[in-house]
Amino acid sequence: MDSQALYRKWRPQTLSDVAGQEPVTRALKNALERGRIVHAYLFCGPRGTGKTSTGRILAKAVNCLAGGHGDPCNNCAMCRAVTSGAALDVIEIDAASNRGIEEIRDLREKVNFSPSQARHKVYIIDEVHMLTDAAANALLKTLEEPPPYVIFVLATTESHKLLPTILSRCQRYDFRRLTQPAIAARLSQVCAGEGFDVQPEALNLIAKGASGSLRDAVNLLEQMVNFYGTRVELAQVQSILGVTGDQRSREIARHIAARDTAAALHTLDAVVRDGLDLRQFQRELVEYMRQLLLVKCGSTSAVDATAEDIKEMQGIVESTSLDHIVESVKLLGKVDLRLDAYSPLPLELAVVECGMIGEGASTRKTRPAEAKPRQAAPQAPTPQRPAPVQTPPAMARTPAAAPTAATPAPATLPRQAPATPVPAREQAPSDWEKVLREIRVTNKNLEALLRSCEPSFEDDGVAVLRFAHGFHKDKVEAPDKIKVIEEAILKVTGKPRKVQCVLQEREKKPQRQSGPQGHLVQAALKMGAKIVATEEKHAE
């Protein structure tokens, strides 16, 4: 009974079999044909893209008894030994488990021994970025000037973690993620060779779920066959991968584009009641919103959909703006369902916020008109307006009550007949909350600091912010924060103002004229202690 995994059984055996890496395989094949083999190669790229397999093919090609130029023959004794893993001169090392300096010292000693059977001794070091710094430095000299019969093939998924001195000693080849068509074509070959009957749509879905890794795709295919047998359909693949394939993701996207929040929430509630995987449903919703974004931008060629679906998307995005789609994609993409995949609340909040996009701008457009009735207040008769009263800063947030005609005027009021308008600081409380909401969008920390100040808008175009604590004042006085505040005030009030931060004077507590003044004594008195006697100490 053959228990070998499919991805091992169908591992590529020639450079021509390596799928989706044509730039790499062509360069290596040309180098083999011309005899321009270097002593060290670095293969970089995501998992499952063929790095280790290409290293084995290269080891076979340089040692092939049929010539050693171009692709290996896979028929000679040396090729068969490398394929089966029995070649003594092809050494594979896992740097993740052999990452210390002792292992590298052992390697440096064995490098000096000539090959026992092959022409070249090939070292394939996988996950080389896992070597410690000491081990990597110990490898440097051998890597730069190895014996003429030694070839190093270093493979890594994280090349940025390698020492620059190692990078400079290797010929680098970058492996890229495989495209879905390339993976689907390779899976079709596997199915034909193994006698599997898998629907093309199911193969495409497997290729999509593999995220560019051919090894993952072959493993998924084997999982489907083990579960459902040699005949696999699209619905079965959707069930295993957790793909809902539900059309309600499109329906919710259509409601979001039409700003019909109620209908979108109603559809989402039906999805929740049906027990669908919300994380997968969110991914499908974001993917469809992304397709709407591409269609709105005119990039229909980048959309993987039929002509009928693209026509439907064009009808959806026709009545909405590009900004609305962009912000909706951002909001839905930020939903985090990892902590509780069964609660629809984060997704519901995102849907509601999608329906509120643009409402802030429309509200700001109506603010100048709303301010007009306040500007007519200074024209009221002077006798009906009470004399200005100095209020403590704590009252600056509450709007002053409008004076009525029944308010009696004091006797000294006729002397004061100022024709100046009502100070603008009376508008500060109502406008200030709107300013804070504007600031919260871009800087929540600044908005929290401004909650501790007492604002007032003066007549001379100055906004005075009074702080009780110097720490808060110093934080807000930074030039970048002052600029944010001034821009927010300009958006809300329509008038430019310079922001001035001041420290609010605290009321001094009355001091005791006699008796002990120490803070410990005062604290004891508050707790109920009594002074029995006092004693004055004189400096000797």
LINVEN-V762170 format. One record per residue. N is the residue number from 1. RES is the residue in three letters. PHI is phi as a letter, one per 40 degrees, with the letter a starting at -180 (999 if undefined). Layout:
BEGIN
n | res | phi
N | RES | PHI
N | RES | PHI
END
This chain:
BEGIN
n | res | phi
1 | MET | 999
2 | ASP | c
3 | SER | b
4 | GLN | c
5 | ALA | c
6 | LEU | c
7 | TYR | c
8 | ARG | c
9 | LYS | c
10 | TRP | b
11 | ARG | c
12 | PRO | c
13 | GLN | b
14 | THR | b
15 | LEU | c
16 | SER | c
17 | ASP | c
18 | VAL | c
19 | ALA | c
20 | GLY | g
21 | GLN | b
22 | GLU | d
23 | PRO | d
24 | VAL | c
25 | THR | c
26 | ARG | c
27 | ALA | c
28 | LEU | c
29 | LYS | c
30 | ASN | c
31 | ALA | c
32 | LEU | c
33 | GLU | c
34 | ARG | c
35 | GLY | g
36 | ARG | b
37 | ILE | c
38 | VAL | c
39 | HIS | c
40 | ALA | a
41 | TYR | b
42 | LEU | b
43 | PHE | b
44 | CYS | b
45 | GLY | i
46 | PRO | c
47 | ARG | c
48 | GLY | g
49 | THR | b
50 | GLY | h
51 | LYS | c
52 | THR | c
53 | SER | c
54 | THR | c
55 | GLY | c
56 | ARG | c
57 | ILE | c
58 | LEU | c
59 | ALA | c
60 | LYS | c
61 | ALA | c
62 | VAL | c
63 | ASN | b
64 | CYS | c
65 | LEU | c
66 | ALA | c
67 | GLY | i
68 | GLY | g
69 | HIS | b
70 | GLY | g
71 | ASP | c
72 | PRO | c
73 | CYS | c
74 | ASN | g
75 | ASN | b
76 | CYS | c
77 | ALA | c
78 | MET | c
79 | CYS | c
80 | ARG | c
81 | ALA | c
82 | VAL | c
83 | THR | c
84 | SER | c
85 | GLY | g
86 | ALA | b
87 | ALA | c
88 | LEU | c
89 | ASP | c
90 | VAL | b
91 | ILE | b
92 | GLU | b
93 | ILE | b
94 | ASP | c
95 | ALA | c
96 | ALA | c
97 | SER | b
98 | ASN | b
99 | ARG | b
100 | GLY | c
101 | ILE | c
102 | GLU | c
103 | GLU | c
104 | ILE | c
105 | ARG | c
106 | ASP | c
107 | LEU | c
108 | ARG | c
109 | GLU | c
110 | LYS | c
111 | VAL | c
112 | ASN | c
113 | PHE | c
114 | SER | c
115 | PRO | c
116 | SER | c
117 | GLN | b
118 | ALA | c
119 | ARG | c
120 | HIS | b
121 | LYS | c
122 | VAL | b
123 | TYR | b
124 | ILE | b
125 | ILE | b
126 | ASP | c
127 | GLU | f
128 | VAL | c
129 | HIS | c
130 | MET | c
131 | LEU | c
132 | THR | c
133 | ASP | d
134 | ALA | c
135 | ALA | c
136 | ALA | c
137 | ASN | c
138 | ALA | c
139 | LEU | c
140 | LEU | d
141 | LYS | c
142 | THR | c
143 | LEU | c
144 | GLU | c
145 | GLU | b
146 | PRO | c
147 | PRO | d
148 | PRO | c
149 | TYR | c
150 | VAL | b
151 | ILE | b
152 | PHE | b
153 | VAL | b
154 | LEU | b
155 | ALA | b
156 | THR | a
157 | THR | c
158 | GLU | b
159 | SER | c
160 | HIS | c
161 | LYS | c
162 | LEU | c
163 | LEU | c
164 | PRO | d
165 | THR | c
166 | ILE | c
167 | LEU | d
168 | SER | c
169 | ARG | c
170 | CYS | b
171 | GLN | c
172 | ARG | c
173 | TYR | b
174 | ASP | b
175 | PHE | c
176 | ARG | b
177 | ARG | c
178 | LEU | c
179 | THR | c
180 | GLN | c
181 | PRO | c
182 | ALA | c
183 | ILE | c
184 | ALA | c
185 | ALA | c
186 | ARG | c
187 | LEU | c
188 | SER | c
189 | GLN | c
190 | VAL | c
191 | CYS | c
192 | ALA | c
193 | GLY | c
194 | GLU | c
195 | GLY | g
196 | PHE | c
197 | ASP | b
198 | VAL | b
199 | GLN | c
200 | PRO | d
201 | GLU | c
202 | ALA | c
203 | LEU | c
204 | ASN | c
205 | LEU | c
206 | ILE | c
207 | ALA | c
208 | LYS | c
209 | GLY | c
210 | ALA | c
211 | SER | f
212 | GLY | g
213 | SER | b
214 | LEU | c
215 | ARG | c
216 | ASP | c
217 | ALA | c
218 | VAL | c
219 | ASN | c
220 | LEU | c
221 | LEU | c
222 | GLU | c
223 | GLN | c
224 | MET | c
225 | VAL | c
226 | ASN | c
227 | PHE | c
228 | TYR | b
229 | GLY | g
230 | THR | c
231 | ARG | b
232 | VAL | b
233 | GLU | b
234 | LEU | c
235 | ALA | c
236 | GLN | c
237 | VAL | c
238 | GLN | c
239 | SER | c
240 | ILE | c
241 | LEU | c
242 | GLY | g
243 | VAL | c
244 | THR | c
245 | GLY | g
246 | ASP | c
247 | GLN | c
248 | ARG | c
249 | SER | c
250 | ARG | c
251 | GLU | c
252 | ILE | c
253 | ALA | c
254 | ARG | c
255 | HIS | c
256 | ILE | c
257 | ALA | c
258 | ALA | c
259 | ARG | f
260 | ASP | c
261 | THR | c
262 | ALA | c
263 | ALA | c
264 | ALA | c
265 | LEU | c
266 | HIS | c
267 | THR | c
268 | LEU | c
269 | ASP | c
270 | ALA | c
271 | VAL | c
272 | VAL | c
273 | ARG | c
274 | ASP | c
275 | GLY | g
276 | LEU | c
277 | ASP | c
278 | LEU | c
279 | ARG | c
280 | GLN | c
281 | PHE | c
282 | GLN | c
283 | ARG | c
284 | GLU | c
285 | LEU | c
286 | VAL | c
287 | GLU | c
288 | TYR | c
289 | MET | c
290 | ARG | c
291 | GLN | c
292 | LEU | c
293 | LEU | c
294 | LEU | c
295 | VAL | c
296 | LYS | c
297 | CYS | c
298 | GLY | g
299 | SER | b
300 | THR | c
301 | SER | c
302 | ALA | c
303 | VAL | c
304 | ASP | c
305 | ALA | a
306 | THR | c
307 | ALA | c
308 | GLU | c
309 | ASP | c
310 | ILE | c
311 | LYS | c
312 | GLU | c
313 | MET | c
314 | GLN | c
315 | GLY | c
316 | ILE | c
317 | VAL | c
318 | GLU | c
319 | SER | c
320 | THR | b
321 | SER | c
322 | LEU | c
323 | ASP | c
324 | HIS | c
325 | ILE | c
326 | VAL | c
327 | GLU | c
328 | SER | c
329 | VAL | c
330 | LYS | c
331 | LEU | c
332 | LEU | c
333 | GLY | c
334 | LYS | c
335 | VAL | c
336 | ASP | b
337 | LEU | b
338 | ARG | c
339 | LEU | c
340 | ASP | a
341 | ALA | c
342 | TYR | b
343 | SER | c
344 | PRO | c
345 | LEU | d
346 | PRO | d
347 | LEU | c
348 | GLU | c
349 | LEU | c
350 | ALA | c
351 | VAL | c
352 | VAL | c
353 | GLU | c
354 | CYS | c
355 | GLY | c
356 | MET | c
357 | ILE | c
358 | GLY | g
359 | GLU | c
360 | GLY | c
361 | ALA | c
362 | SER | c
363 | THR | c
364 | ARG | c
365 | LYS | c
366 | THR | c
367 | ARG | c
368 | PRO | d
369 | ALA | c
370 | GLU | c
371 | ALA | c
372 | LYS | c
373 | PRO | d
374 | ARG | c
375 | GLN | c
376 | ALA | c
377 | ALA | c
378 | PRO | c
379 | GLN | c
380 | ALA | c
381 | PRO | d
382 | THR | c
383 | PRO | d
384 | GLN | c
385 | ARG | b
386 | PRO | c
387 | ALA | c
388 | PRO | c
389 | VAL | b
390 | GLN | c
391 | THR | b
392 | PRO | c
393 | PRO | d
394 | ALA | c
395 | MET | c
396 | ALA | c
397 | ARG | c
398 | THR | c
399 | PRO | c
400 | ALA | c
401 | ALA | c
402 | ALA | c
403 | PRO | c
404 | THR | b
405 | ALA | c
406 | ALA | c
407 | THR | c
408 | PRO | c
409 | ALA | c
410 | PRO | c
411 | ALA | c
412 | THR | c
413 | LEU | c
414 | PRO | d
415 | ARG | c
416 | GLN | c
417 | ALA | b
418 | PRO | c
419 | ALA | c
420 | THR | c
421 | PRO | c
422 | VAL | c
423 | PRO | d
424 | ALA | c
425 | ARG | c
426 | GLU | c
427 | GLN | c
428 | ALA | c
429 | PRO | d
430 | SER | c
431 | ASP | c
432 | TRP | c
433 | GLU | c
434 | LYS | c
435 | VAL | c
436 | LEU | c
437 | ARG | c
438 | GLU | c
439 | ILE | c
440 | ARG | c
441 | VAL | c
442 | THR | b
443 | ASN | a
444 | LYS | c
445 | ASN | c
446 | LEU | c
447 | GLU | c
448 | ALA | c
449 | LEU | c
450 | LEU | c
451 | ARG | c
452 | SER | c
453 | CYS | b
454 | GLU | b
455 | PRO | c
456 | SER | a
457 | PHE | b
458 | GLU | c
459 | ASP | c
460 | ASP | c
461 | GLY | g
462 | VAL | b
463 | ALA | b
464 | VAL | c
465 | LEU | b
466 | ARG | b
467 | PHE | b
468 | ALA | c
469 | HIS | b
470 | GLY | c
471 | PHE | c
472 | HIS | c
473 | LYS | c
474 | ASP | c
475 | LYS | c
476 | VAL | c
477 | GLU | c
478 | ALA | c
479 | PRO | d
480 | ASP | c
481 | LYS | c
482 | ILE | c
483 | LYS | c
484 | VAL | c
485 | ILE | c
486 | GLU | c
487 | GLU | c
488 | ALA | c
489 | ILE | c
490 | LEU | c
491 | LYS | c
492 | VAL | c
493 | THR | c
494 | GLY | g
495 | LYS | b
496 | PRO | c
497 | ARG | b
498 | LYS | c
499 | VAL | c
500 | GLN | b
501 | CYS | b
502 | VAL | b
503 | LEU | c
504 | GLN | c
505 | GLU | c
506 | ARG | c
507 | GLU | c
508 | LYS | c
509 | LYS | c
510 | PRO | c
511 | GLN | c
512 | ARG | c
513 | GLN | c
514 | SER | a
515 | GLY | g
516 | PRO | c
517 | GLN | b
518 | GLY | c
519 | HIS | c
520 | LEU | c
521 | VAL | c
522 | GLN | c
523 | ALA | c
524 | ALA | c
525 | LEU | c
526 | LYS | c
527 | MET | c
528 | GLY | h
529 | ALA | c
530 | LYS | b
531 | ILE | c
532 | VAL | c
533 | ALA | a
534 | THR | b
535 | GLU | b
536 | GLU | c
537 | LYS | b
538 | HIS | b
539 | ALA | c
540 | GLU | c
END
